């Protein structure tokens, strides 16, 4: 399997290990398969297999430079005792007409764990396969969950340094505590003045700085990313779409081969893109519902074909979705433009220079074949958390509520009775200050750990190991920089001297 950039037809192709270590393509594009896999497999056998076996199989279609034995070892390490449910991604019983795919049973209580327990192990094996022994500098912007999941996954991993940038005041108290309390001498979490897009834009700029890359190489280092822009982050997420379908089949909720819909809370577009890739591989998905919060840039794009990031940025109760530039959308555009890298490069240049672009009518038509897009307001998020709790004694977090709102409204509008799976991306305890007033009907000034305690007392249930871990450990002091200071901070942390700079 060879990988190419979404932006340059003539760029050098890379193997999977090389692409995983590189993170972003040198031209700023994202790595995609040169030829998308077309495996011949038994759907019934695959979806009825254990999670670990499904992961090993799917990864083999994309990462064939990794031996079966190495893939199996990576999967065992990624999906072991650090998960509080042996199914890894269990599917709820039918709740108020939908099923909820619980992706929050990992160590940091969010769906990012699915990929970020795997990525460090994939990178370690990639170093062995390629013989590239440079220290890996994981450079990542986060809207909340990626930061803590990346730090947890790479904590004290030999040959790595992790620098996470998050928007100052733009993550939840629990997300912040997780990052600042994470143990590991190779970890750093830094607040950036501005929003997620400001941090991500600067991270991309640093990645594409060839002079900086040369100095890193001279020092024996290299940049890589733990963001979903890294193909090693994206592919592991395909697994839970297949296992969710398998759980429905095993229960007799759907016949093998019958379609299902997925409603996916969407920020950077990686999670829903994994669903699109799963459909391309033959999983019977009818529609993927792209669910946004008040930062509804994707909803508007799917409606009109006009992507326009020039709009007010809203801090919401679903901070992981507070994004105006959805990076993984580029991979979808690459497909919709029939892999014409020049067309994608032109669109991305327009976005960078003007803040907008317009796709063709034909591409917009193709978008609507697989996707439906809608959004939920702050009031609707709170109301949905309460509605689901009162209907089924089931508690969801604000991000999952966005997906649930969109799923509920889609079914009412269309009458589509296809089984609906809502992707539940985070534990409700991670956003207890929002969930508590929604389920109790009582306002509270409690935040962070105090809010978790209040919600737990109301629900009267045993806390999972991941939630209990939030109460352990001391936090580091918070460090803040301007976007323009991010590169300098990295230089200082890595000990890049002024002589090297000259």
ZIDA-V958133 format. One record per pair of residues at least 6 apart in sequence whose ideal C-beta (glycine too) atoms are under 6 Angstrom apart, sorted by sequence separation. I is the first residue (numbers start at 1). GAP is how many residues later the second one is. If there is no record, write none. Layout:
I|GAP / I|GAP
This chain:
5|6 / 25|6 / 104|6 / 154|6 / 216|6 / 228|6 / 248|6 / 266|6 / 279|6 / 292|6 / 301|6 / 316|6 / 337|6 / 351|6 / 388|6 / 389|6 / 437|6 / 92|7 / 106|7 / 192|7 / 249|7 / 264|7 / 292|7 / 350|7 / 428|7 / 437|7 / 456|7 / 91|8 / 92|8 / 103|8 / 154|8 / 264|8 / 290|8 / 388|8 / 436|8 / 446|8 / 481|8 / 4|9 / 79|9 / 91|10 / 140|10 / 179|10 / 334|10 / 347|10 / 2|11 / 3|11 / 103|11 / 151|11 / 333|11 / 385|11 / 19|12 / 59|12 / 90|12 / 262|13 / 275|13 / 407|13 / 89|14 / 433|14 / 1|15 / 56|15 / 309|15 / 407|15 / 436|15 / 3|16 / 56|16 / 138|16 / 207|16 / 272|16 / 309|16 / 385|16 / 147|17 / 381|17 / 384|17 / 272|18 / 404|18 / 433|18 / 436|18 / 440|18 / 8|19 / 56|19 / 147|19 / 295|19 / 403|19 / 432|19 / 436|19 / 5|20 / 7|20 / 55|20 / 85|20 / 294|20 / 381|20 / 384|20 / 403|20 / 432|20 / 435|20 / 13|21 / 84|21 / 384|21 / 5|22 / 7|22 / 39|22 / 83|22 / 142|22 / 294|22 / 6|23 / 52|23 / 83|23 / 168|23 / 293|23 / 429|23 / 432|23 / 5|24 / 6|24 / 37|24 / 135|24 / 136|24 / 137|24 / 138|24 / 139|24 / 140|24 / 141|24 / 142|24 / 162|24 / 266|24 / 400|24 / 82|25 / 161|25 / 162|25 / 163|25 / 164|25 / 165|25 / 168|25 / 170|25 / 259|25 / 261|25 / 266|25 / 293|25 / 380|25 / 400|25 / 6|26 / 160|26 / 261|26 / 262|26 / 263|26 / 265|26 / 266|26 / 376|26 / 399|26 / 52|27 / 144|27 / 165|27 / 257|27 / 259|27 / 295|27 / 297|27 / 336|27 / 399|27 / 3|28 / 156|28 / 167|28 / 263|28 / 293|28 / 298|28 / 155|29 / 167|29 / 295|29 / 376|29 / 397|29 / 4|30 / 148|30 / 336|30 / 144|31 / 148|31 / 151|31 / 397|31 / 2|32 / 147|32 / 374|32 / 112|33 / 116|33 / 120|33 / 395|33 / 398|33 / 112|34 / 116|34 / 120|34 / 165|34 / 241|34 / 397|34 / 110|35 / 113|36 / 117|36 / 151|36 / 234|36 / 238|36 / 398|36 / 51|37 / 112|37 / 116|37 / 120|37 / 237|37 / 241|37 / 245|38 / 372|38 / 429|38 / 78|39 / 238|39 / 78|40 / 108|40 / 228|40 / 238|40 / 108|41 / 242|41 / 147|42 / 228|42 / 241|42 / 78|43 / 77|44 / 108|44 / 107|45 / 310|45 / 309|46 / 16|47 / 74|47 / 17|48 / 308|48 / 16|49 / 15|50 / 307|50 / 385|50 / 389|50 / 306|52 / 386|52 / 143|53 / 267|53 / 305|53 / 385|53 / 267|54 / 305|54 / 70|55 / 268|55 / 273|55 / 267|56 / 382|56 / 269|57 / 141|58 / 268|58 / 270|58 / 273|58 / 66|59 / 141|59 / 268|59 / 269|59 / 305|59 / 268|60 / 269|60 / 141|62 / 1|63 / 65|64 / 139|64 / 317|64 / 108|70 / 302|71 / 299|74 / 298|75 / 299|75 / 150|76 / 299|76 / 296|79 / 320|79 / 318|80 / 290|81 / 317|81 / 318|81 / 288|82 / 288|83 / 289|83 / 290|83 / 292|83 / 137|84 / 139|84 / 318|84 / 135|85 / 140|85 / 287|85 / 134|86 / 135|86 / 137|86 / 138|86 / 140|86 / 134|87 / 140|87 / 134|88 / 136|88 / 138|88 / 229|98 / 228|100 / 20|102 / 21|105 / 20|106 / 17|109 / 293|109 / 122|110 / 291|111 / 17|112 / 291|112 / 17|113 / 119|113 / 119|114 / 291|115 / 289|117 / 317|117 / 115|118 / 118|118 / 195|118 / 115|121 / 289|121 / 115|122 / 196|126 / 196|127 / 197|127 / 197|128 / 286|132 / 265|134 / 265|137 / 265|138 / 263|140 / 101|143 / 263|143 / 263|144 / 170|145 / 172|147 / 171|148 / 170|149 / 89|151 / 91|153 / 89|154 / 91|156 / 261|157 / 259|159 / 260|159 / 261|159 / 262|159 / 263|159 / 264|159 / 265|160 / 260|161 / 254|165 / 62|173 / 144|175 / 145|175 / 143|176 / 144|176 / 143|177 / 244|177 / 143|179 / 28|180 / 58|180 / 143|180 / 58|181 / 24|183 / 55|184 / 54|185 / 54|188 / 54|189 / 51|192 / 47|195 / 47|198 / 48|198 / 30|199 / 47|199 / 31|200 / 23|201 / 23|202 / 47|202 / 21|203 / 24|205 / 23|207 / 19|212 / 20|212 / 44|212 / 174|256 / 172|259 / 173|274 / 173|275 / 202|281 / 206|281 / 215|281 / 202|284 / 198|285 / 215|285 / 191|287 / 190|289 / 191|289 / 193|289 / 194|289 / 190|291 / 192|291 / 96|292 / 181|292 / 181|294 / 96|295 / 180|295 / 96|296 / 180|296 / 95|297 / 32|299 / 95|299 / 30|300 / 30|301 / 32|302 / 98|309 / 168|312 / 111|314 / 110|316 / 109|318 / 101|320 / 109|321 / 98|322 / 99|322 / 100|322 / 101|322 / 102|322 / 103|322 / 104|322 / 101|323 / 104|323 / 6|324 / 98|324 / 100|324 / 163|327 / 6|328 / 9|332 / 8|333 / 7|334 / 7|337 / 6|338 / 7|338 / 109|357 / 107|359 / 84|380 / 84|381
